[in-house]
Amino acid sequence: MVQPVTTAVILAAGLGTRMLPATKAVPKEMLPLVDRPLIDWCVDEAVAAGITRIVFVIAEGKESILEHFRAGARVETALRETGNQALADSLAAIAAKAEFHAVYQPKQLGIAHAVACAREFVEGQPFALLFPDDVILGRQSCTAQLVEAYAATGGTVIAVEQVADADVPQYGIVDPADDGNPARLRRVVEKPRLEEAPSRLGIVGRYVLSETILAHIDATPPGKNGELQITDAIARQIAAGEPVSALRFEGRRYDTGRPLGYIVANVAAALARPELAGPLRERLAPLLNEEEPCAS
């Protein structure tokens, strides 16, 4: 019987360079998706999978993430003092979603290095790993789908989706042994050239990592720029004969780490809100019909 997955590590130490200058002073994870920070959506996805403990890996200057999930924040207190109990209660509910912890990644040395920074909270147990840049909207939490697949396979499970040929060199690409879902993997290849890619299934920012992953990270030598890559550690799991599988998840992924993906994600999330969908369509229609939209 496999251990239950009750902890999630959410990576939030990056510089957000693709979204500058918006992220010069504001963590990219705190940029709003409609009316909630991106990282709040990530937390909700994890909680919907039965996660009860969340560990943020952050960098210096990103303390606003912790403030968002802290009980009794300044704005909550002010609302109670003015008698707006309902809105204050809605803010208090954010802190009650899970047990929150944070660790610092002092230097950007790769995803596997960031995971190792959370060692004290995840050693000896399976855990979910989420990247807030990837917002996945669907009927069922993507992380919940991965947790179910982990329970069935007993090993690391990676979320994947079909990617265009032109995008293959930007992704980790998996080599499934069959057409199952989840499918056992023969190997993972980090950012291959198109002609060398074993499939068109690209890795997205969701994993459930088995309890052996830290030992494999410890045994993985640094790669380019001295970084430790999680795909290298997962490749070691495969080489050791451990079950590693890919799951083609149900849902739609939006890359909010880029301006276009961020804009599209906001539209998609707003259209899923009944009170916003109709008015938004009305406002968008004339903009989309304009041959030369006004920049202002």
C-alpha positions in Angstrom: 0.0 0.0 0.0 1.4 3.4 -1.0 1.7 6.3 1.4 -0.9 9.0 1.0 0.1 12.3 -0.6 -0.6 15.0 1.9 2.1 17.6 1.2 2.7 19.8 -1.8 5.7 21.9 -2.6 4.9 25.0 -4.6 7.9 26.7 -6.3 7.9 30.5 -6.1 11.5 31.6 -6.0 11.9 32.6 -9.7 12.6 36.1 -10.9 9.7 36.4 -13.3 11.9 37.9 -16.0 9.4 37.0 -18.7 6.8 39.3 -17.1 9.0 42.4 -16.4 8.4 45.2 -15.6 5.2 43.9 -13.9 7.3 41.6 -11.7 10.1 44.1 -10.7 8.5 44.7 -7.3 5.6 42.3 -7.3 6.2 38.5 -7.2 4.9 37.0 -10.4 3.0 34.5 -8.3 1.0 37.4 -6.8 -0.2 38.8 -10.1 -4.0 38.5 -10.2 -5.9 35.9 -12.2 -9.2 37.8 -12.3 -9.5 38.7 -8.6 -7.1 36.2 -6.9 -3.3 35.8 -7.0 -2.0 33.1 -9.3 -0.6 31.2 -6.4 -4.0 31.1 -4.7 -5.3 29.1 -7.7 -2.4 26.7 -7.3 -3.1 26.2 -3.7 -6.8 25.5 -4.4 -5.8 22.9 -6.9 -3.6 21.2 -4.3 -6.2 21.3 -1.6 -8.8 19.8 -4.0 -6.4 16.8 -4.2 -6.5 16.2 -0.4 -3.3 18.1 0.3 -3.3 19.4 3.9 0.3 20.8 4.1 1.8 23.2 1.6 5.4 24.3 1.5 6.3 27.4 -0.5 9.9 27.7 -1.8 10.5 31.4 -2.1 13.3 33.9 -2.5 14.1 37.0 -0.6 11.6 39.8 -1.5 8.7 37.4 -2.0 7.3 37.6 1.6 4.0 39.0 0.2 3.2 35.4 -0.7 3.3 34.4 2.9 1.3 37.5 4.0 -1.5 36.4 1.6 -1.8 33.1 3.4 -1.3 34.4 6.9 -4.2 34.6 9.4 -5.1 38.0 10.8 -3.5 40.1 8.1 -3.8 43.9 8.3 -6.6 44.3 5.9 -8.6 41.5 7.6 -8.3 43.3 10.9 -9.3 46.6 9.4 -12.4 45.1 7.8 -13.5 43.6 11.2 -13.0 47.0 12.8 -15.3 48.6 10.3 -17.9 45.9 10.7 -17.4 44.1 7.4 -17.4 40.6 8.9 -18.4 38.7 5.8 -15.5 40.0 3.7 -13.1 39.6 6.6 -14.3 36.0 7.0 -13.6 35.3 3.3 -10.0 36.5 3.8 -9.6 34.4 7.0 -10.7 31.4 5.0 -7.6 31.7 2.8 -5.3 31.0 5.8 -7.5 28.0 6.8 -7.1 26.2 3.5 -4.1 24.2 4.6 -1.1 24.2 6.9 1.4 26.6 5.3 5.2 26.6 5.6 8.0 28.4 3.7 11.7 27.8 2.9 14.1 30.0 1.1 16.1 29.1 -2.0 19.1 31.4 -1.6 20.2 31.1 -5.2 18.5 29.9 -8.4 20.2 26.5 -8.9 17.5 24.6 -10.7 14.2 22.9 -9.9 15.8 19.9 -8.1 17.8 22.2 -5.9 14.6 24.1 -5.0 12.9 20.8 -4.1 15.8 19.9 -1.9 15.4 23.1 0.0 12.1 21.7 1.2 13.7 18.5 2.5 12.7 18.9 6.1 9.0 18.8 5.1 9.0 16.0 2.5 11.8 13.6 3.2 10.6 10.0 3.3 7.2 10.6 1.8 5.6 11.2 -1.6 4.6 14.8 -2.4 3.1 16.9 -5.1 5.2 19.5 -6.9 3.5 22.4 -8.5 4.7 25.4 -10.6 2.3 28.4 -10.3 3.1 29.6 -13.8 1.0 26.8 -15.1 -2.6 27.4 -14.4 -4.7 24.3 -15.3 -8.5 24.7 -15.4 -10.8 21.8 -15.7 -13.6 19.8 -14.0 -11.1 17.9 -11.7 -8.0 19.2 -10.1 -4.9 18.2 -12.1 -3.1 17.4 -8.9 -6.0 15.2 -7.8 -5.6 13.3 -11.1 -1.9 12.8 -10.4 -2.6 11.6 -6.8 -5.0 9.0 -8.2 -2.5 7.9 -10.7 0.2 7.6 -8.0 -2.0 5.4 -5.9 -2.5 3.1 -8.9 1.2 3.0 -10.0 3.1 3.4 -6.8 5.7 5.6 -8.3 6.5 9.1 -9.6 3.8 10.5 -11.9 4.4 13.4 -14.3 1.7 15.5 -16.0 2.1 15.7 -19.7 0.3 17.2 -22.7 0.7 17.0 -26.5 2.9 19.9 -27.7 3.4 21.3 -31.2 6.5 20.3 -33.1 7.8 23.9 -32.9 7.6 23.8 -29.1 9.3 20.5 -28.5 12.8 22.0 -27.8 11.3 24.1 -25.0 10.0 21.1 -23.0 11.1 18.0 -21.2 9.7 15.2 -23.4 8.7 11.7 -22.2 9.2 8.3 -23.8 6.1 6.2 -22.9 6.4 2.4 -23.1 2.8 2.1 -24.3 -0.4 4.0 -25.0 -1.8 3.7 -21.5 -2.8 6.6 -19.3 -0.9 6.6 -17.1 1.9 5.1 -19.1 5.1 3.7 -17.7 8.1 5.7 -19.0 11.3 4.4 -20.5 13.1 7.8 -20.3 12.7 11.5 -20.1 14.6 13.9 -22.3 15.2 17.5 -21.4 14.5 20.0 -24.3 15.5 17.7 -27.2 15.8 18.7 -30.8 12.7 17.8 -32.7 14.3 14.9 -34.6 15.6 13.4 -31.4 12.3 13.7 -29.4 10.9 10.3 -28.5 7.3 11.7 -28.5 5.4 14.9 -28.6 4.3 14.6 -24.9 5.7 17.6 -23.0 6.1 17.8 -19.3 4.1 20.5 -17.6 4.5 22.0 -14.1 2.7 19.2 -12.1 4.2 16.1 -10.5 3.7 13.6 -7.8 7.2 12.5 -6.7 7.8 9.3 -4.9 9.7 9.2 -1.6 13.0 8.2 -3.3 13.4 11.5 -5.2 15.6 13.3 -2.7 18.1 10.4 -2.7 18.3 10.7 -6.5 18.6 14.5 -6.3 21.5 14.0 -3.9 23.2 11.7 -6.4 22.6 13.9 -9.4 25.6 16.0 -10.5 25.0 19.7 -11.4 24.4 20.3 -15.1 24.5 23.5 -17.2 25.1 26.7 -15.2 25.6 24.5 -12.1 21.8 23.8 -11.9 20.2 20.6 -10.6 17.3 19.5 -12.9 14.4 17.4 -11.7 14.3 15.6 -15.0 17.8 14.3 -14.3 16.7 13.0 -10.9 13.6 11.4 -12.4 15.8 9.7 -15.0 17.8 8.2 -12.2 14.6 6.8 -10.8 13.8 5.1 -14.1 17.4 3.8 -14.4 17.0 2.3 -10.9 13.9 0.3 -12.1 11.4 2.4 -10.1 8.0 3.0 -11.7 7.8 6.4 -13.3 4.7 7.2 -15.3 3.2 10.0 -17.4 -0.4 11.1 -17.1 -2.2 12.9 -19.9 -4.4 15.0 -17.6 -7.9 16.3 -18.3 -8.1 20.1 -18.3 -6.6 23.1 -20.2 -3.2 24.5 -19.3 -2.3 28.2 -19.5 1.3 29.4 -19.3 0.8 32.6 -17.2 4.6 33.2 -17.1 4.3 34.9 -20.5 2.1 38.0 -21.3 -0.1 36.3 -23.9 -0.7 33.2 -21.9 -1.4 35.4 -18.8 -4.0 37.4 -20.7 -5.7 34.3 -22.2 -5.8 32.7 -18.7 -7.6 35.7 -17.3 -10.2 35.6 -20.0 -10.7 31.9 -19.6 -11.0 32.2 -15.8 -13.5 35.1 -16.1 -15.6 33.3 -18.7 -16.0 30.4 -16.2 -17.6 32.9 -13.7 -21.4 33.2 -14.5 -21.5 36.8 -13.2 -18.6 37.9 -15.5 -19.0 35.7 -18.6 -21.9 37.7 -20.2 -20.6 41.2 -19.6 -17.1 40.1 -20.6 -18.3 38.8 -23.9 -20.1 42.0 -24.6 -17.0 44.1 -23.8 -14.7 41.8 -25.9 -16.9 41.7 -29.0 -16.3 45.3 -30.2 -12.6 45.1 -29.4 -12.2 41.9 -31.4 -14.1 43.5 -34.3 -12.0 46.6 -34.5 -9.4 46.5 -37.2 -7.0 48.8 -35.3 -7.8 48.6 -31.6 -6.9 51.6 -29.5 -3.8 50.9 -27.3 -5.2 53.0 -24.5 
